[in-house]
């Protein structure tokens, strides 16, 4: 899972009198991300802010024909269960459902199921890189599926993911179909094992003992 292209579309405006030579720049980063989708379950984030962030819009952009049995599973933190969006090969669209109409904003994600026997493919996302002085990603008590709001391959704890005693972090391995588990130390204010780098377009499960907020400031003019 990695960014294939990031196209920078810049609008330039001169400010002040000619003698000042001052300029103001307004930059929007727009482009696309291709995420690898293998047969079976895949945990996938929405890495860009699209014009329509609903499941039925975001997750239909597979390269090649979408097979019968293609599904998207949306986790419900309140119930601890999943709601399912099912692809209809007759309508060539997701069947109307709560899951299909759910908004998946950047920093959140889903399970994507590609039926076994189908060839591996790619899912394409098109949109803008989220940016702002204090972007916030709520982390509710209990389990939730989360990702960085900015499409970067990075350890989440290095870009502000908060941790506390009792928290757990789960990274899904789609090859072994198992989770790698990371625990927040009860004695040290840190993760017992350093968190892994999470790829662009990938999500993870996190269990929060208490609700928190993952806050980050980001600008394409200063991508740190």
SERO-4910 file (N, C-alpha, C, O; in steps of 0.05 Angstrom, whole numbers):
BEGIN
 pado doro    nc1    nc2    nc3   cac1   cac2   cac3    cc1    cc2    cc3    oc1    oc2    oc3
  Unk    A     17    -23      0      0      0      0     18     25      0     32     29     19
  Unk    A     17     40    -21     34     64    -21     22     84    -40      6     78    -57
  Unk    A     31    109    -37     22    130    -54     35    127    -81     59    125    -83
  Unk    A     18    126   -102     28    124   -130     35    151   -141     54    154   -156
  Unk    A     19    171   -135     25    198   -145     12    218   -127     -9    213   -116
  Unk    A     25    240   -124     14    263   -109     19    288   -126     42    297   -128
  Unk    A     -2    298   -138      0    320   -157     -5    346   -141    -26    349   -129
  Unk    A     13    365   -143     10    390   -129     -1    411   -148     12    418   -167
  Unk    A    -25    420   -141    -37    441   -157    -35    467   -141    -48    469   -121
  Unk    A    -20    486   -151    -14    510   -135    -26    535   -149    -24    538   -173
  Unk    A    -39    552   -132    -49    577   -142    -32    599   -129    -30    600   -104
  Unk    A    -20    617   -145     -2    637   -135    -14    664   -137    -27    671   -156
  Unk    A    -11    681   -116    -22    708   -116     -1    727   -104     10    721    -83
  Unk    A      4    749   -119     23    769   -109      9    787    -90    -15    794    -94
  Unk    A     23    796    -69     11    814    -49     29    837    -44     54    834    -46
  Unk    A     18    860    -37     34    884    -31     41    899    -55     34    892    -78
  Unk    A     56    921    -52     64    938    -74     87    925    -88    100    907    -77
  Unk    A     93    934   -112    113    922   -128    141    923   -115    157    904   -119
  Unk    A    146    943   -100    172    946    -87    176    926    -65    199    920    -57
  Unk    A    154    916    -53    157    898    -30    165    870    -39    178    855    -24
  Unk    A    158    861    -64    163    835    -74    151    813    -57    160    789    -59
  Unk    A    132    819    -40    120    799    -23    100    782    -38     87    792    -56
  Unk    A     99    756    -32     80    738    -45     66    720    -25     78    713     -4
  Unk    A     41    714    -31     26    695    -14     19    671    -31     10    674    -54
  Unk    A     23    647    -20     18    623    -36     -4    607    -23     -5    603      2
  Unk    A    -23    597    -39    -44    580    -30    -41    553    -45    -43    552    -69
  Unk    A    -35    532    -30    -28    506    -43    -48    484    -34    -52    481    -10
  Unk    A    -59    470    -53    -76    447    -48    -62    423    -60    -55    423    -83
  Unk    A    -59    402    -44    -47    377    -54    -69    358    -62    -84    349    -45
  Unk    A    -71    352    -87    -92    334    -97    -78    312   -113    -57    316   -125
  Unk    A    -90    289   -114    -78    267   -129    -93    241   -124   -117    241   -119
  Unk    A    -78    219   -126    -91    193   -122    -72    174   -107    -48    177   -107
  Unk    A    -84    154    -95    -70    133    -80    -81    106    -90   -105    102    -90
  Unk    A    -63     88    -97    -71     60   -104    -65     42    -80    -42     41    -71
  Unk    A    -84     27    -71    -81      9    -48    -84    -20    -58   -103    -26    -72
  Unk    A    -65    -37    -52    -66    -65    -60    -88    -80    -45    -91    -78    -21
  Unk    A   -104    -94    -60   -126   -110    -49   -121   -140    -57   -121   -146    -81
  Unk    A   -118   -157    -37   -113   -185    -42   -139   -201    -36   -156   -192    -22
  Unk    A   -141   -225    -47   -164   -242    -40   -166   -247    -10   -145   -251      3
  Unk    A   -190   -245      0   -194   -247     29   -199   -220     41   -208   -201     27
  Unk    A   -194   -217     67   -199   -192     80   -175   -173     79   -152   -182     82
  Unk    A   -181   -148     76   -161   -127     75   -171   -104     93   -194    -96     91
  Unk    A   -153    -92    110   -161    -69    125   -151    -44    111   -127    -41    107
  Unk    A   -170    -27    103   -164     -5     84   -174     21     96   -196     23    106
  Unk    A   -157     42     94   -166     68    103   -175     85     79   -171     78     56
  Unk    A   -187    107     85   -192    128     65   -169    148     67   -169    164     86
  Unk    A   -149    148     49   -126    164     53   -128    193     43   -111    210     49
  Unk    A   -150    200     28   -153    226     17   -182    236     21   -200    220     24
  Unk    A   -185    262     21   -212    273     25   -224    276     -3   -217    294    -18
  Unk    A   -244    259     -9   -257    259    -35   -281    277    -35   -290    287    -14
  Unk    A   -292    281    -59   -317    297    -61   -340    282    -48   -358    295    -37
  Unk    A   -339    256    -48   -360    239    -35   -345    217    -19   -333    199    -31
  Unk    A   -346    218      7   -332    199     24   -349    176     34   -342    163     54
  Unk    A   -371    171     21   -387    148     29   -375    122     19   -359    122     -1
  Unk    A   -381    100     32   -371     74     24   -378     68     -5   -361     58    -20
  Unk    A   -403     74    -13   -412     67    -40   -397     82    -62   -395     73    -85
  Unk    A   -385    105    -55   -369    120    -74   -339    113    -73   -326    109    -93
  Unk    A   -328    110    -49   -300    106    -45   -290     78    -54   -269     76    -66
  Unk    A   -306     58    -48   -296     31    -50   -305     16    -75   -304     -9    -76
  Unk    A   -315     30    -95   -323     18   -120   -301     20   -141   -304      9   -163
  Unk    A   -279     35   -135   -259     41   -155   -237     20   -157   -214     26   -156
  Unk    A   -246     -5   -160   -226    -27   -164   -217    -26   -193   -232    -19   -211
  Unk    A   -192    -33   -197   -182    -36   -224   -191    -63   -235   -186    -84   -224
  Unk    A   -205    -62   -258   -217    -87   -269   -245    -90   -259   -256    -74   -244
  Unk    A   -258   -112   -268   -286   -117   -261   -288   -125   -232   -270   -139   -221
  Unk    A   -309   -115   -218   -313   -121   -190   -328   -148   -189   -349   -151   -201
  Unk    A   -317   -168   -175   -329   -195   -175   -353   -197   -157   -357   -181   -138
  Unk    A   -369   -217   -163   -392   -224   -145   -381   -232   -118   -361   -247   -117
  Unk    A   -393   -223    -97   -383   -229    -70   -365   -208    -58   -356   -211    -35
  Unk    A   -360   -186    -73   -344   -164    -62   -360   -149    -41   -383   -142    -46
  Unk    A   -348   -145    -18   -362   -133      5   -344   -114     20   -319   -116     20
  Unk    A   -357    -94     33   -343    -76     51   -357    -78     78   -381    -76     80
  Unk    A   -341    -81    100   -351    -83    127   -344    -59    143   -320    -52    146
  Unk    A   -364    -45    153   -361    -21    169   -364    -28    198   -385    -39    206
  Unk    A   -344    -21    215   -346    -28    243   -362     -7    258   -360     17    253
  Unk    A   -380    -17    276   -396      0    292   -386     -1    321   -389    -21    335
  Unk    A   -373     21    329   -361     22    356   -382     18    378   -376      6    399
  Unk    A   -406     29    374   -427     28    394   -436     -1    400   -441     -8    423
  Unk    A   -439    -17    379   -449    -44    382   -426    -65    382   -430    -88    392
  Unk    A   -403    -58    372   -381    -77    370   -384    -96    347   -370   -116    345
  Unk    A   -404    -91    329   -409   -108    306   -403    -93    280   -393    -71    279
  Unk    A   -409   -107    258   -404    -96    231   -429    -93    215   -448   -109    218
  Unk    A   -430    -72    199   -451    -69    179   -439    -73    152   -416    -65    147
  Unk    A   -454    -86    134   -442    -96    109   -453    -82     84   -478    -80     81
  Unk    A   -435    -73     67   -443    -63     41   -436    -84     20   -413    -93     18
  Unk    A   -456    -93      5   -453   -115    -14   -455   -104    -42   -472    -89    -49
  Unk    A   -435   -113    -59   -435   -104    -87   -454   -120   -104   -454   -145   -102
  Unk    A   -470   -107   -120   -489   -120   -138   -476   -121   -166   -471   -100   -177
  Unk    A   -472   -145   -177   -461   -146   -204   -482   -140   -225   -475   -135   -248
  Unk    A   -507   -140   -217   -529   -133   -236   -532   -103   -238   -536    -92   -260
  Unk    A   -530    -89   -216   -533    -60   -216   -506    -46   -220   -505    -22   -225
  Unk    A   -484    -61   -216   -457    -50   -217   -455    -26   -197   -445     -5   -203
  Unk    A   -465    -32   -173   -464    -12   -151   -468    -27   -125   -477    -50   -125
  Unk    A   -462    -14   -103   -468    -26    -77   -498    -25    -72   -511     -5    -78
  Unk    A   -509    -47    -62   -537    -47    -54   -542    -26    -33   -525    -22    -15
  Unk    A   -564    -12    -34   -570      9    -15   -572     -2     13   -587    -21     18
  Unk    A   -556      9     32   -556     -1     59   -544     21     77   -533     40     67
  Unk    A   -546     16    103   -533     35    122   -503     36    117   -491     57    117
  Unk    A   -491     12    113   -462     11    109   -454     26     83   -434     41     83
  Unk    A   -469     22     62   -462     34     36   -463     64     37   -448     78     23
  Unk    A   -480     75     55   -483    104     57   -467    116     80   -469    140     85
  Unk    A   -451    100     93   -435    110    115   -411    126    104   -398    118     85
  Unk    A   -406    149    117   -384    166    110   -359    156    124   -358    152    148
  Unk    A   -338    151    108   -312    143    119   -292    166    114   -280    168     92
  Unk    A   -289    183    134   -272    206    131   -242    197    132   -237    176    144
  Unk    A   -224    213    121   -195    207    125   -189    203    154   -198    218    171
  Unk    A   -172    183    160   -166    176    187   -183    153    198   -180    145    221
  Unk    A   -201    142    181   -218    120    188   -217     99    165   -205    104    144
  Unk    A   -228     75    170   -226     55    150   -246     32    154   -263     33    172
  Unk    A   -242     11    138   -261    -11    137   -246    -37    131   -222    -37    126
  Unk    A   -261    -59    132   -251    -84    120   -262    -86     92   -286    -82     87
  Unk    A   -245    -92     73   -253    -98     45   -249   -127     40   -227   -138     44
  Unk    A   -270   -141     31   -268   -169     25   -269   -174     -5   -289   -167    -18
  Unk    A   -247   -186    -15   -246   -194    -43   -248   -225    -44   -232   -238    -31
  Unk    A   -268   -236    -58   -273   -265    -57   -248   -281    -65   -233   -273    -83
  Unk    A   -243   -303    -51   -221   -321    -58   -226   -331    -86   -249   -337    -94
  Unk    A   -205   -333   -102   -207   -341   -130   -206   -317   -148   -201   -320   -172
  Unk    A   -210   -293   -137   -207   -269   -153   -178   -261   -154   -163   -266   -135
  Unk    A   -169   -248   -176   -142   -239   -177   -138   -215   -159   -156   -199   -154
  Unk    A   -114   -212   -148   -107   -188   -133   -110   -164   -150   -107   -165   -175
  Unk    A   -118   -141   -138   -123   -117   -154   -115    -93   -138   -101    -95   -117
  Unk    A   -123    -70   -147   -117    -45   -133   -143    -28   -131   -160    -29   -148
  Unk    A   -145    -14   -109   -167      4   -104   -156     32   -105   -137     39    -91
  Unk    A   -168     49   -122   -158     76   -126   -175     97   -111   -199     97   -113
  Unk    A   -161    114    -96   -173    136    -83   -164    162    -96   -140    165   -102
  Unk    A   -183    181   -100   -176    206   -111   -187    228    -93   -209    227    -84
  Unk    A   -170    248    -87   -179    270    -70   -157    288    -61   -135    288    -73
  Unk    A   -162    303    -40   -143    322    -30   -130    311     -4   -142    296     11
  Unk    A   -105    320      0    -91    313     26   -103    330     48   -103    355     45
  Unk    A   -113    318     69   -124    335     91   -102    351    104    -79    342    107
  Unk    A   -108    376    110    -88    393    124   -103    414    140   -126    420    136
  Unk    A    -88    424    160   -100    444    178    -83    447    203    -65    431    208
  Unk    A    -89    467    219    -73    472    243    -78    453    266    -61    449    283
  Unk    A   -101    441    267   -108    423    290   -129    403    281   -152    404    291
  Unk    A   -122    385    263   -141    364    254   -145    345    277   -126    336    290
  Unk    A   -170    337    281   -176    319    303   -190    294    294   -208    295    277
  Unk    A   -181    271    305   -192    245    299   -201    232    325   -184    223    341
  Unk    A   -227    232    331   -237    221    357   -230    192    360   -233    176    341
  Unk    A   -221    184    384   -215    156    390   -235    148    413   -229    154    436
  Unk    A   -257    135    406   -277    129    427   -267    107    446   -248     93    440
  Unk    A   -280    105    469   -274     84    487   -281     57    474   -302     54    461
  Unk    A   -264     37    478   -268     11    465   -253      9    439   -233     23    435
  Unk    A   -263     -8    421   -250    -13    396   -259      7    374   -282     15    373
  Unk    A   -240     14    357   -247     30    333   -225     24    312   -203     15    318
  Unk    A   -232     30    287   -213     26    265   -203     54    257   -219     71    250
  Unk    A   -177     57    258   -165     84    254   -141     83    236   -129     62    231
  Unk    A   -133    107    227   -109    111    211   -100    140    213   -114    156    224
  Unk    A    -76    146    203    -68    173    201    -87    188    182    -96    177    162
  Unk    A    -93    214    189   -110    230    171    -94    240    147   -106    249    127
  Unk    A    -68    238    148    -50    247    126    -38    222    113    -28    205    127
  Unk    A    -38    220     86    -27    196     73      4    195     74     18    202     55
  Unk    A     13    185     97     42    181    101     46    153    113     31    144    130
  Unk    A     67    139    105     75    114    117     92    121    141    115    131    138
  Unk    A     82    117    165     95    126    189     85    111    214     62    101    213
  Unk    A    101    111    235     91    100    260     70    119    272     76    143    275
  Unk    A     47    110    279     26    128    289     34    143    314     26    166    318
  Unk    A     49    130    332     57    144    357     76    167    352     79    184    369
  Unk    A     89    167    329    108    189    323     93    213    311    105    234    308
  Unk    A     68    210    305     52    233    295     28    238    312      7    247    303
  Unk    A     32    233    338     13    243    358     -8    223    368    -25    231    384
  Unk    A     -8    198    359    -28    179    369    -25    177    399     -4    168    409
  Unk    A    -45    184    415    -43    183    444    -46    155    455    -61    139    444
  Unk    A    -30    149    475    -32    123    488    -35    126    518    -27    146    529
  Unk    A    -47    107    531    -51    107    560    -53     79    571    -56     60    555
  Unk    A    -51     76    597    -52     50    609    -78     36    601    -99     47    603
  Unk    A    -75     10    592    -99     -5    584   -104     -5    555   -121    -20    545
  Unk    A    -90     12    540    -94     14    511    -81     -9    496    -60    -20    505
  Unk    A    -93    -17    474    -82    -39    458    -84    -31    428   -102    -17    420
  Unk    A    -64    -40    413    -62    -33    384    -60    -59    369    -43    -76    376
  Unk    A    -76    -62    348    -76    -87    333    -72    -81    303    -87    -66    290
  Unk    A    -51    -93    292    -46    -91    263    -53   -118    250    -43   -139    257
  Unk    A    -70   -116    229    -79   -141    216    -59   -149    194    -50   -132    178
  Unk    A    -52   -175    194    -34   -186    174    -51   -202    155    -61   -223    161
  Unk    A    -55   -191    130    -74   -204    112    -62   -229    100    -77   -245     87
  Unk    A    -36   -234    104    -24   -259     94    -30   -282    114    -38   -304    106
  Unk    A    -25   -277    139    -29   -297    160    -57   -297    171    -66   -316    184
  Unk    A    -73   -276    165   -100   -272    175   -100   -270    205   -120   -278    218
  Unk    A    -79   -259    217    -77   -256    245    -70   -227    252    -62   -212    235
  Unk    A    -72   -220    278    -66   -193    287    -39   -193    302    -33   -212    317
  Unk    A    -24   -172    298      0   -167    315    -10   -148    336    -22   -127    330
  Unk    A     -5   -154    361    -16   -139    384      6   -123    398     28   -134    403
  Unk    A      0    -98    404     18    -81    419      4    -69    443    -19    -60    441
  Unk    A     17    -70    466      5    -62    491     18    -36    501     42    -33    499
  Unk    A      1    -19    513     13      5    526     20     -2    554      4    -14    569
  Unk    A     45      5    562     55     -3    588     40     10    611     34     34    610
  Unk    A     34     -6    631     21      4    655     41     20    672     32     36    689
  Unk    A     67     15    668     87     27    685    103     49    671    110     69    684
  Unk    A    107     45    645    122     65    629    102     81    613     84     68    602
  Unk    A    105    106    609     86    121    592     93    117    562    100    136    548
  Unk    A     92     92    553     99     86    526     89     58    518     81     43    536
  Unk    A     90     52    492     83     25    483    105      6    491    128     13    488
  Unk    A     98    -18    500    118    -37    508    136    -45    485    160    -49    489
  Unk    A    125    -47    461    140    -51    437    134    -28    418    111    -21    415
  Unk    A    154    -17    405    148      6    387    127     -2    366    128    -24    355
  Unk    A    109     16    361     88     10    341    101      8    313    121     20    307
  Unk    A     88     -8    295     99    -11    268     92     13    250     74     29    256
  Unk    A    106     15    228     99     34    207     74     25    194     72      2    185
  Unk    A     54     42    193     28     36    179     29     49    152     34     73    149
  Unk    A     25     33    131     27     42    104      5     61     96    -16     62    110
  Unk    A      9     76     75    -12     93     64    -35     75     55    -31     56     41
  Unk    A    -59     82     63    -82     66     56    -88     42     74   -106     27     69
  Unk    A    -72     40     96    -76     18    115    -88     29    140    -84     52    147
  Unk    A   -104     13    155   -115     20    181   -107      0    202    -96    -21    195
  Unk    A   -114      6    226   -109    -12    248   -133    -11    268   -148      9    268
  Unk    A   -135    -32    284   -154    -31    306   -140    -19    330   -116    -25    335
  Unk    A   -153     -3    345   -143      7    370   -164      4    392   -188      9    387
  Unk    A   -155     -5    415   -173     -7    438   -165     15    458   -142     15    467
  Unk    A   -183     33    464   -178     54    484   -193     48    510   -217     44    510
  Unk    A   -177     48    531   -190     44    558   -207     68    565   -227     66    579
  Unk    A   -199     92    555   -215    116    559   -215    132    532   -195    130    518
  Unk    A   -236    147    526   -236    161    501   -214    182    500   -205    193    521
  Unk    A   -205    188    476   -184    208    472   -188    220    444   -206    213    429
  Unk    A   -171    239    437   -171    251    411   -143    251    399   -124    259    413
  Unk    A   -140    242    375   -115    243    360   -114    269    344   -128    272    325
  Unk    A    -97    287    353    -95    314    341    -69    317    326    -48    310    336
  Unk    A    -71    330    303    -46    335    288    -49    359    270    -71    364    259
  Unk    A    -28    375    268    -27    397    250    -10    389    226     11    377    229
  Unk    A    -19    397    202     -4    389    178     -9    409    156    -32    419    152
  Unk    A     12    415    141     10    432    117     27    421     95     49    411    101
  Unk    A     18    421     71     34    411     48     58    429     44     77    421     31
  Unk    A     57    454     55     81    471     52    103    464     72    126    472     69
  Unk    A     95    448     93    114    440    113    108    412    122     98    408    144
  Unk    A    112    392    104    103    364    109    120    349    129    138    334    121
  Unk    A    115    354    155    130    340    176    111    326    194    119    312    213
***
